[in-house]
Amino acid sequence: MKRILVTGGAGFIGSHLCARLVNDGHDVICLDNYFTGSKKNVWHLIGRPNFELVRHNVINPYFAEVDEIYNLACPASPIHYQFDPIKTTKTSVMGALNMLGLAKETKARLLQASTSEVYGDPIVHPQTESYWGHVNPIGIRSCYDEGKRCAESLCMDYHRQHGIEIKIIRIFNTYGPGMLPNDGRVVSNFIVQALQGNDLTIYGDGQQTRSFQYVDDLIEGMVRMMASPADFLGPVNLGNPHEFTILELAEKVIRLTGSRSKIAFRELPHDDPRQRQPDITLAREKLDYDPSTQLEEGLKHTIEYFRSLN
């Protein structure tokens, strides 16, 4: 059994990770300030002898004797990370500094949850880990994109300078039960709109592409990355390589919900990527990682979850 700290542990992805680690028998500390996370996401874990919930903002230092740290703390959807862009950058950068400092002090292994957004609006397709990205450093999305890029840099510097065991993953679009209805992500937006009988809003012509990864597949990849040999640092892409247009996604959601909703087109937001598809060759080679949940199967589980909220 390991003692594991999960920052952002009451968020969408963090809560799924906490549940997996608790069920695997580890002693888990869930750290969250509830900006986008919620106690409801981990309510089923409260009372378990190997689960501890702590309200804390990673911008401030935190100490606990731990063996592993999963640093997930940061709002991840545009509507939330653009709400207070300065705090978003501080969470990514100062949060990484504080967790790396903790890893140095306790000799813990740290996994940094980075993002496909480090690739920006890519001119290489699909995106490999060797691609340095095409990012606007002063745009409205840069607080998140550049914050995560800086966090990756800090991880590598702590590894080179202090010998900290670090792992870097780049998470591509992930969906599943536990998403916030108002988080602004395309899957939750479409499902909520369809269930309410409203028009599904597509920005642009709908031909921009995304690759959608079910949350259980991501968690499996994260656990495998944390357990990988010390000399494999990453970064490594974790995502589903099957690519769909936003229009295709909308049509699937309408069909699976049985909704009579129509599709409404709106102007494309500034700096919105036209293509997003991971090359997961490295993850397959190093982690034996291959997402198994097909989009329709994952959407059915997610739709069932959103129906249960009403």
Rosetta silent file (secondary structure, phi, psi, omega in degrees, C-alpha in Angstrom):
SEQUENCE: MKRILVTGGAGFIGSHLCARLVNDGHDVICLDNYFTGSKKNVWHLIGRPNFELVRHNVINPYFAEVDEIYNLACPASPIHYQFDPIKTTKTSVMGALNMLGLAKETKARLLQASTSEVYGDPIVHPQTESYWGHVNPIGIRSCYDEGKRCAESLCMDYHRQHGIEIKIIRIFNTYGPGMLPNDGRVVSNFIVQALQGNDLTIYGDGQQTRSFQYVDDLIEGMVRMMASPADFLGPVNLGNPHEFTILELAEKVIRLTGSRSKIAFRELPHDDPRQRQPDITLAREKLDYDPSTQLEEGLKHTIEYFRSLN
SCORE:     score description
SCORE:     0.000 S_00000001
   1 L     0.000  135.770  178.195    0.000    0.000    0.000 S_00000001
   2 L  -111.434  154.816  174.434    1.231    3.480   -0.909 S_00000001
   3 E   -99.152  117.664 -168.505    0.331    6.857    0.543 S_00000001
   4 E  -124.649  133.417  175.247   -0.798    8.957   -2.403 S_00000001
   5 E  -102.766  129.213  175.525   -1.685   12.648   -2.726 S_00000001
   6 E  -119.557  109.455  175.693   -4.101   13.687   -5.485 S_00000001
   7 E   -84.288  143.397 -172.113   -4.391   17.448   -6.016 S_00000001
   8 L    70.543   26.473 -171.825   -7.631   18.458   -7.694 S_00000001
   9 L   -71.790  -15.616  178.062   -8.920   15.165   -6.362 S_00000001
  10 L   -98.433    9.320  176.725  -12.554   16.263   -6.068 S_00000001
  11 L   -84.332 -174.764 -177.870  -12.735   17.304   -9.714 S_00000001
  12 H   -57.594  -60.664 -178.609  -14.064   15.308  -12.640 S_00000001
  13 H   -72.900  -41.991 -176.867  -10.897   13.342  -13.428 S_00000001
  14 H   -58.834  -39.201 -178.748   -9.449   13.543   -9.916 S_00000001
  15 H   -67.793  -36.832  175.718  -12.486   11.928   -8.297 S_00000001
  16 H   -65.953  -39.171  178.453  -12.320    8.976  -10.686 S_00000001
  17 H   -65.946  -44.669  178.521   -8.612    8.629   -9.933 S_00000001
  18 H   -57.856  -43.858  179.965   -9.191    8.772   -6.164 S_00000001
  19 H   -61.543  -42.712  179.353  -11.836    6.049   -6.423 S_00000001
  20 H   -62.317  -46.077 -176.877   -9.480    3.834   -8.428 S_00000001
  21 H   -68.608  -40.029  177.102   -6.595    4.302   -5.974 S_00000001
  22 H   -63.020  -45.225 -179.614   -8.778    3.774   -2.893 S_00000001
  23 H   -67.432  -23.813  175.344  -10.265    0.623   -4.394 S_00000001
  24 L   -80.105   -3.657  174.767   -6.742   -0.594   -5.174 S_00000001
  25 L    96.052    7.863 -179.769   -6.037   -0.397   -1.435 S_00000001
  26 L   -83.619  158.169  175.731   -3.850    2.727   -1.318 S_00000001
  27 E   -90.076  113.235 -168.903   -4.015    5.417    1.369 S_00000001
  28 E  -114.973  129.718  169.875   -5.278    8.470   -0.529 S_00000001
  29 E  -105.308  119.921  178.858   -5.251   12.170    0.399 S_00000001
  30 E  -100.101  118.173 -177.228   -7.617   14.166   -1.821 S_00000001
  31 E  -110.816  126.725 -179.643   -6.672   17.859   -1.973 S_00000001
  32 E  -160.106  146.694  175.564   -9.099   20.377   -3.516 S_00000001
  33 L  -102.843    2.141  174.425  -10.282   23.966   -3.054 S_00000001
  34 L    66.184   28.128  174.156  -13.649   23.218   -4.759 S_00000001
  35 L   -68.549  -50.204  172.572  -13.378   25.867   -7.447 S_00000001
  36 L  -117.131  -17.056  176.594  -14.519   23.337  -10.050 S_00000001
  37 L   -81.651  172.691 -178.083  -14.394   20.218   -7.853 S_00000001
  38 L  -152.404  144.665  174.562  -17.083   19.189   -5.411 S_00000001
  39 H   -58.808  -30.246 -179.366  -17.441   17.080   -2.284 S_00000001
  40 H   -59.053  -31.736 -177.946  -20.310   15.334   -4.066 S_00000001
  41 H   -67.536  -25.452 -178.388  -17.804   13.781   -6.484 S_00000001
  42 H  -119.162   13.525 -176.669  -16.019   11.946   -3.655 S_00000001
  43 H   -56.987  -36.615 -178.674  -18.936   11.612   -1.229 S_00000001
  44 H   -69.772  -12.972  179.758  -18.992    7.845   -1.741 S_00000001
  45 H   -96.211  -20.367 -178.559  -15.369    7.663   -0.560 S_00000001
  46 L   -65.305  130.038 -175.211  -15.815    9.670    2.659 S_00000001
  47 L   102.152  -17.587  174.595  -15.719    7.313    5.604 S_00000001
  48 L   -69.690  136.859 -174.694  -13.447    4.822    3.878 S_00000001
  49 L   -64.968  -19.808 -178.369  -10.476    4.239    6.238 S_00000001
  50 L  -107.342   23.650  178.362   -7.927    4.828    3.472 S_00000001
  51 E  -130.613  132.795  179.649   -9.410    8.103    2.169 S_00000001
  52 E  -132.159  130.449 -178.900   -8.824   11.612    3.503 S_00000001
  53 E  -109.315  126.076 -177.294  -10.370   14.804    2.102 S_00000001
  54 E  -127.861  128.571  174.943   -8.557   18.118    2.636 S_00000001
  55 E   -85.753  117.408 -176.340   -9.704   21.577    1.534 S_00000001
  56 L  -162.535  146.176  175.837   -6.607   23.371    0.269 S_00000001
  57 L  -102.409  123.926 -175.121   -5.445   25.572   -2.604 S_00000001
  58 L   -67.923   -9.446  172.996   -2.208   24.345   -4.189 S_00000001
  59 L   -60.401  -27.297  177.977   -1.113   27.946   -4.708 S_00000001
  60 L   -99.926  146.094 -179.186   -0.143   27.650   -1.035 S_00000001
  61 L   -59.608  151.075  177.522    2.435   25.097    0.225 S_00000001
  62 L  -142.248  143.849  178.392    1.179   21.802    1.641 S_00000001
  63 L  -130.285  136.566  170.229    3.010   19.057    3.481 S_00000001
  64 L  -159.891  148.745  175.462    2.238   15.387    4.037 S_00000001
  65 L   -75.987  109.784 -177.454    4.367   12.261    4.077 S_00000001
  66 L  -135.495  158.697  177.232    3.546   10.673    0.723 S_00000001
  67 L   -98.101  -31.045 -177.545    5.053    8.210   -1.718 S_00000001
  68 E  -141.133  148.777  177.865    3.363    9.515   -4.865 S_00000001
  69 E  -130.229  124.167  169.383    1.760   12.775   -6.017 S_00000001
  70 E  -102.869  110.530 -177.256   -0.730   13.144   -8.863 S_00000001
  71 E   -95.717   95.064 -178.222   -0.838   16.880   -9.605 S_00000001
  72 L  -108.002   -5.407 -170.323   -4.175   17.486  -11.323 S_00000001
  73 L   -65.265  114.754  171.549   -5.143   20.808   -9.731 S_00000001
  74 L   167.343  132.881  174.030   -6.229   23.362  -12.343 S_00000001
  75 L   -60.441  137.204 -169.850   -9.530   24.280  -14.007 S_00000001
  76 L  -115.822   -7.695  178.612   -9.492   22.532  -17.360 S_00000001
  77 L  -104.807  145.765 -174.968  -12.451   23.867  -19.366 S_00000001
  78 H   -53.222  -40.587 -177.441  -12.287   27.260  -21.124 S_00000001
  79 H   -62.229  -29.675 -179.358  -15.297   28.706  -19.301 S_00000001
  80 H   -91.725  -42.275 -177.963  -13.574   28.063  -15.963 S_00000001
  81 H   -75.699  -17.555  175.473   -9.918   28.734  -16.719 S_00000001
  82 L   -89.454   -9.963 -179.880  -10.805   31.998  -18.480 S_00000001
  83 L   -62.441  -42.698  176.793  -12.967   33.143  -15.546 S_00000001
  84 L  -140.633   81.581 -172.520   -9.856   34.209  -13.615 S_00000001
  85 H   -60.828  -31.041  179.243   -6.877   33.738  -15.941 S_00000001
  86 H   -66.653  -44.066  177.623   -4.332   35.023  -13.416 S_00000001
  87 H   -65.344  -33.078  177.488   -5.413   32.436  -10.855 S_00000001
  88 H   -61.412  -47.701  178.750   -5.332   29.783  -13.580 S_00000001
  89 H   -63.514  -43.018  179.231   -1.684   30.558  -14.329 S_00000001
  90 H   -61.507  -39.838  179.727   -0.844   30.713  -10.620 S_00000001
  91 H   -62.947  -45.118  179.899   -2.500   27.329  -10.058 S_00000001
  92 H   -65.425  -47.709 -171.586   -0.494   25.713  -12.855 S_00000001
  93 H   -82.914  -54.933 -178.895    2.844   27.320  -12.053 S_00000001
  94 H   -70.217  -32.810  175.721    2.844   27.840   -8.280 S_00000001
  95 H   -62.293  -43.929  177.354    0.907   24.615   -7.778 S_00000001
  96 H   -63.558  -42.908  178.465    3.576   22.704   -9.681 S_00000001
  97 H   -59.342  -44.887 -178.888    6.323   24.453   -7.709 S_00000001
  98 H   -66.763  -40.041 -179.576    4.696   23.559   -4.391 S_00000001
  99 H   -72.961  -34.746  175.430    4.090   19.938   -5.338 S_00000001
 100 H   -67.805  -36.648  174.874    7.596   19.542   -6.739 S_00000001
 101 H   -62.432  -40.815  176.954    8.936   21.005   -3.507 S_00000001
 102 H   -64.748  -41.256  178.112    6.910   18.430   -1.584 S_00000001
 103 H   -62.344  -39.197  178.001    8.210   15.665   -3.841 S_00000001
 104 H   -64.001  -42.881 -175.815   11.763   16.825   -3.206 S_00000001
 105 H   -70.928  -36.544 -175.287   11.247   16.881    0.575 S_00000001
 106 H  -101.481   -2.158 -177.003    9.514   13.508    0.825 S_00000001
 107 L    60.056   37.097  179.303   11.337   11.787   -2.086 S_00000001
 108 L   -87.834  155.761  171.468    7.954   11.112   -3.684 S_00000001
 109 E   -87.294  136.275 -176.945    7.342   10.367   -7.340 S_00000001
 110 E  -118.914  130.786  171.812    5.238   13.076   -9.051 S_00000001
 111 E  -106.934  121.429  179.211    2.926   12.754  -12.036 S_00000001
 112 E   -96.638  121.238  176.372    2.103   16.063  -13.690 S_00000001
 113 E   -83.082   99.203  174.187   -1.223   16.213  -15.515 S_00000001
 114 E   -94.850 -163.095 -168.198   -0.455   18.324  -18.557 S_00000001
 115 E  -147.792  155.770  173.095   -2.722   18.785  -21.537 S_00000001
 116 H   -64.729  -16.891  179.875   -3.040   18.490  -25.295 S_00000001
 117 H   -65.765  -14.737  175.680   -3.467   22.276  -25.211 S_00000001
 118 H   -64.704  -17.500  177.967    0.328   22.583  -25.029 S_00000001
 119 H   -85.143  -10.876  179.427    0.188   21.854  -28.772 S_00000001
 120 E    62.964 -141.298  174.417   -2.043   24.903  -29.347 S_00000001
 121 L   -92.835   92.705 -163.580   -3.651   25.041  -32.793 S_00000001
 122 L   -70.777  145.354  172.624   -1.374   22.371  -34.256 S_00000001
 123 L  -105.407    2.943  172.990    0.186   22.433  -37.706 S_00000001
 124 L  -115.674  132.602 -175.358    1.329   18.806  -37.216 S_00000001
 125 L  -143.333  130.118   -9.158   -1.357   16.128  -37.337 S_00000001
 126 L   -68.767  171.991 -173.704   -1.748   13.873  -35.441 S_00000001
 127 E   -88.523  126.007  173.820    0.252   15.348  -32.568 S_00000001
 128 L  -102.805  161.799 -178.087    3.335   13.497  -31.342 S_00000001
 129 L   -65.261  -21.252 -179.638    5.188   14.264  -28.129 S_00000001
 130 L   -79.369  -10.882  179.087    8.151   15.591  -30.116 S_00000001
 131 L   -77.500  128.486 -175.077    6.005   18.402  -31.560 S_00000001
 132 L   -84.372  -10.094  173.511    6.682   21.686  -29.733 S_00000001
 133 L    98.274  168.277 -179.192    3.314   23.205  -30.509 S_00000001
 134 E  -137.988   80.469 -168.473    1.757   26.259  -32.142 S_00000001
 135 L  -114.341  137.281  172.074    0.541   28.352  -29.219 S_00000001
 136 L   -84.235  110.728 -174.530   -0.515   31.988  -28.965 S_00000001
 137 L   -76.111   -7.164 -178.547    1.271   33.135  -25.768 S_00000001
 138 L  -123.729   13.025 -179.248   -0.918   36.238  -25.326 S_00000001
 139 L   -83.572  178.439 -176.614   -4.350   34.902  -26.304 S_00000001
 140 L   -71.588  -15.752  177.791   -7.360   34.280  -24.073 S_00000001
 141 L   -96.308   -5.386 -171.172   -6.431   30.604  -23.773 S_00000001
 142 H   -67.848  -24.797  178.413   -2.765   31.242  -22.952 S_00000001
 143 H   -58.099  -37.393  178.965   -3.307   31.289  -19.175 S_00000001
 144 H   -84.344  -50.354 -176.820   -4.004   27.563  -19.395 S_00000001
 145 H   -59.092  -51.937 -176.456   -1.806   26.615  -22.363 S_00000001
 146 H   -74.800  -30.679  175.407    1.302   28.445  -21.180 S_00000001
 147 H   -60.845  -42.650  179.271    0.676   27.608  -17.521 S_00000001
 148 H   -71.030  -35.271  177.453    0.776   23.917  -18.365 S_00000001
 149 H   -65.126  -40.122  178.216    3.828   24.348  -20.596 S_00000001
 150 H   -65.817  -39.674  178.733    5.626   26.084  -17.729 S_00000001
 151 H   -61.309  -40.258  176.161    4.623   23.294  -15.333 S_00000001
 152 H   -61.074  -43.804  179.150    6.178   20.749  -17.694 S_00000001
 153 H   -60.279  -43.455  179.502    9.363   22.828  -17.792 S_00000001
 154 H   -62.622  -40.861  178.442    9.491   22.987  -13.995 S_00000001
 155 H   -59.967  -45.798 -179.736    9.092   19.223  -13.734 S_00000001
 156 H   -66.103  -37.706  179.483   12.011   18.634  -16.064 S_00000001
 157 H   -67.686  -40.746  176.906   14.169   21.194  -14.240 S_00000001
 158 H   -64.866  -34.738  177.336   13.441   19.623  -10.841 S_00000001
 159 H   -67.696  -46.765 -177.460   14.326   16.244  -12.314 S_00000001
 160 H   -70.358  -39.076 -174.201   17.603   17.465  -13.840 S_00000001
 161 H   -86.661  -34.513 -174.075   18.630   19.664  -10.910 S_00000001
 162 H  -120.198   -1.875  178.050   17.340   17.681   -7.921 S_00000001
 163 L    73.682   19.284  179.793   16.828   14.158   -9.245 S_00000001
 164 L   -66.152  136.341  175.040   13.068   14.193   -8.560 S_00000001
 165 L   -78.182  112.747 -177.240   11.222   11.239  -10.107 S_00000001
 166 E  -124.757  154.731  175.327    8.693   12.865  -12.416 S_00000001
 167 E  -135.338  134.714  179.412    6.146   11.697  -14.970 S_00000001
 168 E  -121.663  123.739  174.596    4.425   13.983  -17.490 S_00000001
 169 E  -116.383  146.722  175.419    1.193   13.069  -19.256 S_00000001
 170 E  -113.379  109.130 -173.392   -0.631   15.136  -21.862 S_00000001
 171 E   -86.920  126.987  174.314   -4.358   14.552  -21.514 S_00000001
 172 L   -93.927  171.231 -174.237   -6.555   14.818  -24.605 S_00000001
 173 L   -41.313  121.055 -177.148  -10.321   15.485  -24.559 S_00000001
 174 E  -125.295  141.954 -177.928  -11.833   13.336  -21.820 S_00000001
 175 E  -142.054  168.172  176.923  -15.492   12.807  -20.962 S_00000001
 176 L   150.414  179.883  176.979  -17.660   10.624  -18.749 S_00000001
 177 L   -56.813  142.831 -179.466  -19.888   10.569  -15.645 S_00000001
 178 L   101.047   -8.006  175.842  -19.042   13.294  -13.151 S_00000001
 179 L   -66.017  149.058  175.443  -18.623   16.120  -15.654 S_00000001
 180 L   -75.636  137.260  178.569  -20.160   19.423  -14.630 S_00000001
 181 L   -60.626  -29.001 -175.090  -23.306   20.299  -16.609 S_00000001
 182 L  -110.850   27.270 -173.860  -22.047   23.880  -17.053 S_00000001
 183 L   -82.827   -5.863  174.265  -18.344   23.242  -17.607 S_00000001
 184 L    83.381    0.433  178.139  -18.411   24.407  -21.212 S_00000001
 185 L   -79.974  152.008 -169.146  -16.902   21.253  -22.697 S_00000001
 186 H   -64.835  -39.181 -178.028  -18.421   20.091  -25.938 S_00000001
 187 H   -65.269  -49.626 -179.855  -19.627   16.648  -24.774 S_00000001
 188 H   -66.210  -38.676  177.239  -21.413   17.929  -21.675 S_00000001
 189 H   -56.861  -50.569 -176.719  -22.764   20.951  -23.586 S_00000001
 190 H   -64.101  -43.653 -177.925  -24.307   18.764  -26.277 S_00000001
 191 H   -64.587  -45.264  179.858  -25.779   16.224  -23.847 S_00000001
 192 H   -63.138  -44.512  179.542  -27.344   18.883  -21.613 S_00000001
 193 H   -62.061  -41.839 -179.014  -28.745   20.768  -24.607 S_00000001
 194 H   -66.190  -43.321 -179.197  -30.165   17.570  -26.115 S_00000001
 195 H   -67.176  -27.801  178.436  -31.782   16.423  -22.867 S_00000001
 196 L   -88.849   -4.306  179.738  -33.374   19.851  -22.433 S_00000001
 197 L    77.332   16.243  179.105  -34.617   19.878  -26.021 S_00000001
 198 L   -89.788  163.370  175.160  -32.535   22.928  -26.904 S_00000001
 199 L   -63.414  141.733  173.986  -30.537   23.461  -30.088 S_00000001
 200 E   -83.581  123.418 -174.145  -27.042   21.994  -30.008 S_00000001
 201 E   -89.665  119.202  176.124  -24.609   24.875  -30.426 S_00000001
 202 E  -112.524  129.676  179.554  -21.725   24.312  -32.832 S_00000001
 203 E   -96.095  126.076 -173.401  -19.064   26.988  -33.139 S_00000001
 204 L    87.388 -154.582 -177.365  -17.731   27.336  -36.661 S_00000001
 205 L   -92.779   -1.261  179.353  -18.785   24.924  -39.409 S_00000001
 206 L    82.996    0.842 -179.318  -18.521   21.811  -37.238 S_00000001
 207 L   -90.286   -6.024  173.531  -15.726   20.330  -39.323 S_00000001
 208 L   -65.459  147.158 -171.946  -13.089   20.913  -36.654 S_00000001
 209 E  -112.099  152.365  173.455  -12.046   17.582  -35.164 S_00000001
 210 E  -141.497  160.377  175.323  -11.536   16.193  -31.681 S_00000001
 211 E  -119.692  124.892 -169.643  -10.629   12.817  -30.225 S_00000001
 212 L  -109.189  122.355 -176.609  -12.739   11.791  -27.247 S_00000001
 213 E  -109.299  128.645  177.598  -11.363    9.597  -24.471 S_00000001
 214 E   -73.486  143.228 -169.411  -13.600    7.940  -21.879 S_00000001
 215 H   -60.130  -36.005 -179.919  -12.495    8.741  -18.336 S_00000001
 216 H   -62.011  -36.438  177.871  -11.909    5.104  -17.276 S_00000001
 217 H   -66.106  -41.077  177.641   -9.391    4.696  -20.104 S_00000001
 218 H   -60.825  -46.556 -177.895   -7.542    7.833  -18.996 S_00000001
 219 H   -59.974  -40.642  177.583   -7.347    6.653  -15.373 S_00000001
 220 H   -60.606  -42.804  178.562   -5.863    3.350  -16.487 S_00000001
 221 H   -64.568  -38.779  179.675   -3.218    5.224  -18.467 S_00000001
 222 H   -64.167  -45.586 -179.947   -2.395    7.479  -15.518 S_00000001
 223 H   -63.957  -40.081  178.259   -1.931    4.567  -13.136 S_00000001
 224 H   -65.984  -38.970  179.287    0.255    2.768  -15.668 S_00000001
 225 H   -65.214  -43.259  179.086    2.359    5.880  -16.206 S_00000001
 226 H   -60.714  -34.067 -176.945    2.919    6.350  -12.468 S_00000001
 227 L   -89.319    0.433 -176.708    4.054    2.709  -12.197 S_00000001
 228 L   -72.913  162.303 -178.959    6.345    2.854  -15.243 S_00000001
 229 L   -54.113  148.333 -174.217   10.154    2.566  -14.927 S_00000001
 230 L   -59.907  -26.746 -176.540   11.886    5.590  -13.400 S_00000001
 231 L   -83.715   -2.490  175.036   13.775    6.373  -16.595 S_00000001
 232 L  -100.707  101.566 -174.715   10.563    6.935  -18.580 S_00000001
 233 L   -91.893  -24.640 -167.415    9.630   10.537  -17.786 S_00000001
 234 L    88.736 -161.269    0.545    7.356   11.378  -20.671 S_00000001
 235 L   -66.928  152.095  178.677    5.776   13.526  -21.813 S_00000001
 236 E  -134.479  135.237  177.446    3.352   10.945  -23.136 S_00000001
 237 E   -74.438  132.066  171.097    0.023   11.496  -24.865 S_00000001
 238 E  -121.771  109.690 -178.300   -3.015    9.878  -23.227 S_00000001
 239 L  -171.544  172.301  177.122   -6.042   10.032  -25.462 S_00000001
 240 L   -95.778  122.209 -173.426   -8.205    8.119  -27.879 S_00000001
 241 L   -75.661   -6.905  178.835   -6.760    8.350  -31.406 S_00000001
 242 L   -73.045  126.302 -171.123  -10.148    7.970  -33.145 S_00000001
 243 E  -105.422  135.491  178.523  -11.010   11.357  -34.635 S_00000001
 244 E  -132.425  148.605  171.532  -14.494   12.810  -35.061 S_00000001
 245 E   -77.540  158.111  177.725  -15.799   16.124  -36.324 S_00000001
 246 H   -63.377  -33.538  177.676  -17.834   18.211  -33.886 S_00000001
 247 H   -64.791  -41.780  177.161  -20.785   17.830  -36.255 S_00000001
 248 H   -61.493  -41.769  178.224  -20.514   14.027  -36.054 S_00000001
 249 H   -60.865  -45.863 -179.570  -20.474   14.227  -32.259 S_00000001
 250 H   -59.200  -43.907 -179.164  -23.593   16.404  -32.231 S_00000001
 251 H   -64.785  -37.613  177.804  -25.443   13.980  -34.497 S_00000001
 252 H   -65.171  -43.297 -178.715  -24.483   11.025  -32.270 S_00000001
 253 H   -63.853  -43.085  178.952  -25.696   12.796  -29.129 S_00000001
 254 H   -60.875  -43.363 -179.020  -29.039   13.681  -30.738 S_00000001
 255 H   -67.251  -44.709 -175.632  -29.542   10.067  -31.847 S_00000001
 256 H   -72.259  -27.217  177.731  -28.490    8.481  -28.535 S_00000001
 257 H   -87.504  -14.718 -175.111  -30.644   10.817  -26.437 S_00000001
 258 L    69.332   24.644 -175.610  -33.633   10.511  -28.754 S_00000001
 259 L   -80.584  154.336  173.991  -33.826   14.285  -28.750 S_00000001
 260 L   -97.895   14.654 -178.949  -35.665   16.447  -31.287 S_00000001
 261 L   -61.881  149.080  173.187  -33.000   19.127  -30.933 S_00000001
 262 L  -102.656  179.146  178.586  -31.653   20.875  -34.019 S_00000001
 263 E  -111.315  130.062  178.939  -28.137   22.155  -34.641 S_00000001
 264 E  -116.650  131.645 -178.339  -27.349   25.880  -34.439 S_00000001
 265 E   -99.166  137.269  179.578  -24.104   27.283  -35.807 S_00000001
 266 E  -128.760  170.607 -179.296  -22.265   30.152  -34.116 S_00000001
 267 L   -67.131  139.635 -178.665  -19.023   32.061  -34.733 S_00000001
 268 L   -69.964  131.215  178.467  -15.838   30.124  -33.927 S_00000001
 269 L   -63.819  158.578  179.671  -14.074   31.389  -30.748 S_00000001
 270 L   -65.216  135.440  176.134  -10.623   32.965  -30.962 S_00000001
 271 L    67.141   16.116  177.800   -7.685   30.487  -30.969 S_00000001
 272 L   -71.703  125.673 -176.885   -9.980   27.449  -31.063 S_00000001
 273 L   -64.504  141.700  178.776   -7.919   24.526  -32.496 S_00000001
 274 L   -81.730  -31.836 -178.154   -9.055   23.172  -35.848 S_00000001
 275 L  -136.326  144.204  175.687   -7.683   19.681  -35.252 S_00000001
 276 L  -151.333  109.326  179.120   -6.895   17.635  -32.188 S_00000001
 277 L  -149.831  125.360 -178.843   -5.813   13.993  -32.428 S_00000001
 278 E   -82.313  141.993  163.543   -3.184   12.229  -30.327 S_00000001
 279 L   -91.607  114.650 -175.330   -0.493    9.993  -31.673 S_00000001
 280 L  -107.566   25.405  178.584   -0.336    7.360  -28.898 S_00000001
 281 H   -56.030  -44.197 -178.317    2.479    5.254  -30.352 S_00000001
 282 H   -64.731  -43.111  179.265    4.680    6.044  -27.345 S_00000001
 283 H   -64.311  -38.569  177.552    1.959    5.160  -24.827 S_00000001
 284 H   -64.582  -40.820 -177.340    1.301    1.872  -26.594 S_00000001
 285 H   -71.773  -46.080 -172.295    5.005    1.041  -26.608 S_00000001
 286 H   -89.837  -29.396 -172.581    5.887    2.101  -23.057 S_00000001
 287 H  -117.712   -3.437 -173.290    2.614    1.581  -21.158 S_00000001
 288 L    53.235   43.761 -173.856    0.770   -1.026  -23.243 S_00000001
 289 L  -101.317  126.057  177.350   -1.957    1.609  -23.304 S_00000001
 290 L  -153.043  105.480 -177.013   -4.803    1.428  -25.792 S_00000001
 291 L   -54.245  134.060 -174.061   -8.203    2.979  -24.963 S_00000001
 292 L  -107.422  -12.728 -175.609  -10.913    0.333  -25.237 S_00000001
 293 L   -87.907  117.482  177.444  -14.130    2.352  -24.788 S_00000001
 294 L   -73.016  155.442 -173.553  -15.789    3.277  -28.076 S_00000001
 295 H   -58.149  -45.180 -177.728  -17.384    6.715  -28.338 S_00000001
 296 H   -64.654  -39.441  178.185  -20.990    5.503  -28.481 S_00000001
 297 H   -62.659  -47.093  179.568  -20.524    3.243  -25.458 S_00000001
 298 H   -64.585  -38.497  178.568  -18.961    6.050  -23.430 S_00000001
 299 H   -63.537  -38.442  179.341  -21.636    8.523  -24.524 S_00000001
 300 H   -61.136  -43.878  178.235  -24.381    6.150  -23.345 S_00000001
 301 H   -63.180  -41.106 -177.162  -22.823    6.000  -19.851 S_00000001
 302 H   -70.025  -40.871  176.702  -22.412    9.781  -19.798 S_00000001
 303 H   -62.041  -42.312  177.969  -25.968   10.441  -20.998 S_00000001
 304 H   -59.899  -39.713  178.286  -27.289    8.081  -18.307 S_00000001
 305 H   -62.343  -47.429 -178.230  -25.329   10.074  -15.712 S_00000001
 306 H   -67.841  -32.603  175.381  -26.783   13.404  -16.863 S_00000001
 307 H   -62.715  -36.699 -176.585  -30.290   11.954  -16.935 S_00000001
 308 H   -69.069  -17.442 -179.487  -29.816   10.941  -13.278 S_00000001
 309 L   -77.763  -18.509 -175.914  -29.160   14.576  -12.310 S_00000001
 310 L   -87.719    0.000    0.000  -32.672   15.641  -13.252 S_00000001
